[in-house]
Amino acid sequence: FAAQRHVLTYMEDAVSQLLENREDISQYGIARFFTEYFNSVRQGTHILFREFSFVQATPHNRASFLRTFWRCFRTVGKNGGKYSSICCYLLTAQEYHCLLQLLCPDFPMELTQKAARIVLMDDAMDCLMSFSDFLFAFQIQFYYSEFLESVAAIYQDLLAGKNPNTVIVPTSSSGQHRQRQPPNDCNPLEGVEASLFYQCLESLCDRSKYSCPPSALVKEMLSNAQRMTFYGFLVALAKDQGINRALGALPDKGDLFLDPAMDEELEKLVAQVSGLSMSGPASSSRDAANMPVRSSPRINSPWKPLHHRRKMDAESEGSNEETDSSEN
């Protein structure tokens, strides 16, 4: 169970953060730090602003990142929704990559390009994409990246007339993605026999240590075609809602722009901002004068940005000293 849930990965990360931020954590105790850390893992917020090597370290991390990306930027794709009065936005691969980097600063551009290639193919990489098209293609490319590397190698062997009896498993980590050579399958008459392709993929799924789509869903998908190209297979994976449900990170395409919990929080925030703007300056200053002053203890978060906070505090103290000296 511990290996299946990658408990050791999270314990090592928690201890590493504990040692790195021990001065801040000592303010409220080690027990509280571990409680908050594993609560964040359970909620899926532990991947925010973390390095890519950690974001892609476990299937749970990858699913959490996909869910966070969807929740943060789903309004980009809203078509005449509650918070948008215009048609849905279309963005380029580079622009989607910038959004990804807001959550993971060192997210590799290569993964974004591979996801965009599923939507656009190689000859149209500078075109615009809808949020839903990019998101479901990105989900397949990101979550099943090692599996797709092996599938690409199997497909090339089948095209060359070889029998890929040996399951090809990537030896490098996902953080060091190899450049995948696009299979030559532009001609719709080309491709490989779908039944033989599935036999190879079934063997791969049975023996691979990486995440793979459910074999039954892959079989059902390939049973509808006599021949299959590699990019045709990628597109079919991205559009298959059964695979999307099995992965469990994103809602169905029809519910992609629905998130009642987030909408409720946005409504509360909008109401608060509207209430502040409606109140006049006189009443605001009078309310502020009558408001009791309370000093609440500052509790630092145990996550990575702590060292940035200490740096900002040091700069702030230096700025105050300069102001005091200038006044004297």
N, C-alpha and C positions, 0 to 999 in steps of 0.2 A: 504493500500500500504506500509506504513512504517513497519508494522509487517511482511508482506510478504517478503520485501527486507531486513529485519533485520537491519533497519536504527539505531535503538537504540543500537544494539550491537556495531556498528562501532562508534557511537557517544561516547559511554562509553569508548571504547578503545582509541579513539583519545584524549579525555580529560585526561585519565589516563597517556598516553604518554606525553601529554603537561605538566602535573604536574611533572612527573618524570624527564623530560629533560628541564624544564623551563629556566635554565640558558643558555643552548645552543640555544634554540628556540628564546630567547629574542634578539639574534643578528640580526635576519632577520624578526621577527614579527609573531604574531599569525595568521594573515590572510593568510600569505604564507604557514605556517605550515598546516593549514586545507586544503588549495588548493592542496598541494603536497600529503597530506595523502589520500584524496578522489580520486585524480588522480591515486595513486598507487592501491587503491581498485578497481577502474574501470579497470586498466590494469592487475590486478591479481598478482602484485609483492608484495603486502602487507603481504603475508604469509611467505616470505623468512626469515629463521632463527628465526621464532617465536616459542613459546611454543605450544605443541600439543593441549592443551585445546583451544587455539585460532584457530589453523589450522582446527580443526574439528567443530568449533562453528556454521558455517552456510553452506548451500549447495554451495554458491558462493566460500567460502574459500576452500572447498573440491575440487571443480572443478578447482580452480586456482592452488591448490597444485598438482593435477594430471597433469595439463597442464605443469606446471613448471618442474616436475619430468621428463616428456617425453622430453621436449625441452633440458633439461640439459644433459640427459644421453642417448638420442636416438642413438648416435654414438656407444654405447656399442653393440647395436644389428645390426648394419649395416653389410650386407653380401656382401663384395667386393665393398663397396661404395666408394665415391670419396676420403674419408679420411681414408680408410682402405683397405689394400691389402690382408687381410686374411678373413677366414670364420668368421661368427658372433660369438661373445663371449657367452659362457654359464656360468652362475654364480649360486652359491648356494643361499638358502634363507638368510643365514647370510650375504653374500656379498651384496645382494640387500638391506638388512636392513642397512648396512653401508652407501650405497648410499642415502637411505631415511634420515638417520641421518645427512648427510651433509646439508640437507635443513631444517630439524627439529630435533635438537639434542636429544630431549626426546621422539622421536617417539617410540611407544611401539612395542616390538618384537612380541607380541601376534598377532597383526594385520598382520604382515609380514608372520608369520607362517600359519595363516588362509588362506591368499592368496596363499601361496605355496601349501597348502593342496588341493586347488581346482585343481591345475595343476598336483600334484604328488600323491595325496592320502596319507593316513597315513603311509603306509608301505615303502615309498620311500622318506622321507623328506630330506635325505642328498644328493639327486641326483641334477644334474645340470638342469637349466631351461634357455630357450631362453628369450630374453628381451620382445618380443611381447607376449609370453605366460604369463609371470609373470605380465606384465603391464595390460593386459585386465582382468586378474583374480584379481589383486590388485584394479583396478578401481571399480569392483563390490563389493568387500569386504569392501573397504574404504568408498565409497560414500553411499552404502546402508546397512551399518553395523547394524543399529537398526532394519531395515526391516528383515534382514537375521536372527537376533536373534529370532524374532517373528516367522519366517517361520520354524526355527529349532524346536521350541516348538510345533507349530501346527503339524508338521510332526511326532513328537514323539507321540502326542495324537492320530493321525490317525493310527499309527502303533499299538498302544495299544487298538484300537477299540473304542476310545472315540470320541465324537462329539465336536470339539472345537468351541462352539457357542460364547464364549467370546473372543474378540480380545485381544491378548496378546501384550502389549506395554511395552518395557523396561522402568523401572523407573530410573535406574542409568544413568548417563551421559556417552557419548561415550568415555570419557577419562578413564573410569573405566570399561573396558570390562570384562564381565563374561566369564569364561572358558566354551566354548560350547562343550558339550558332543557329539562326532561324532555319528550320527545315525548308527545303525547296518544295513547297506544296501550294504554290499559287494557282496551278492549273486544277480546276475542280475534278478532272478525270484522274488526277494523281492521288496518292495516299496509299494506305495499306489496308489489307483485309480486316474488317472490323472484328470478326470472331477471333482471328489470330492475335490481333492487338489486345483484345480483352484477356486472352489466356496469359499473355505476358504480364499484363497489369495485375491480374489476379494473383499471380505468383509474387509479384513485387509487393502487393499489399499484405500478403500473408507473411512475408519474411522481412520486410523493412522495419527498422526501429523508429522511423519517423512517422509523422501523422500522414494518413492517407484517407481519401474519401471512402465511404462504405462500398464494399465490392458489389453488393446487390444493386445499389443505385448506378454504379458505373456500368454494370452489365445491362441494366434496363436502358440506359442511355445509348449504349453502343448497339443494342439489339435492333434499333430502329434504322440502322444504316448498314449498307453492304461494305462500303469503304469509308475510311476516316483519315482526314489530314490532322497534323499536329495542332494547328491553330483552330481547326474546327472542333477538336477535342477540348481545347482551352475555352472556347466560346461556349460550348455546351455545358462545361463545368460551371462557368460563371452564371449561366442563365437557369441552371437547375435548382428549383426551389427546395427539392428534397434534400439536396446536399447542403443548401443553406440552412435548413432546419436542423440537420444532423450536426452541423458545426455549432449552431446555437449562439452565435455572436450578434447577428443582425436579424431584424424582423423580416417578414415577407415583403416583397417589393411593394405591394399595395399599402402596407402600413409603414413604409420607410420614413415618412415625414410626420408620423404620429408618435408623440412622446408626452403623454399627459403629465407625468411628474415634472418634466422639465418645463412644459408650458405653464404649469401652475407656479413654479418658481419665477418664471419670467413675468407672469402677470403680477405677482407680488412685488417684484422689483420695479416694474413700470408704475404700479400704484404708489409705491413709496416715492419715486422720483416725481410723479405728477403732484402728489400731496405737498412735497417740498416747494415745487415751483408755484403752486397756487397760493401758499401762505405768503403774506406780505413781509417786507423786511422788518417793519416795526414789530409785528407779532412774533416774528422769528427771534428777534433780539430779546423781546420780553420773555418768551418761553425759555430762551437759553439762559437768561439771567436767573429765572426761578428754578432752573433745573439743578438738582443736587449734584455736587461733584463727587465722583467715585473713582477711586484708583484701583483698577483690577490688575491682578498679577499677570504678567506677560508669560504665556506658555509657548515655547518654541515647538515647531513641528519637528519630528525626528527624521525628516527626509533630507535628501541630498542638498536642496538649496540652502542649508544652514550656513555653510561656509560663505555663501554669497551674502547672507544676512549679516554675519559678523563683519564682513568687509564693508558693507554699507553703513553699519553702526560706527565703525572706526572712522570712515570718511565724514559721517555726520558730526562726530565729536570734534574732528579736526576743523570742520567748518565753523562750529560754535566757538572754538577757541579763537579762530581768526576774527570772528565778529566781535567777541569780547575785547580783544586787543585793540581793534579799530575804534571801538567806542571809547576806550580809555585814552 
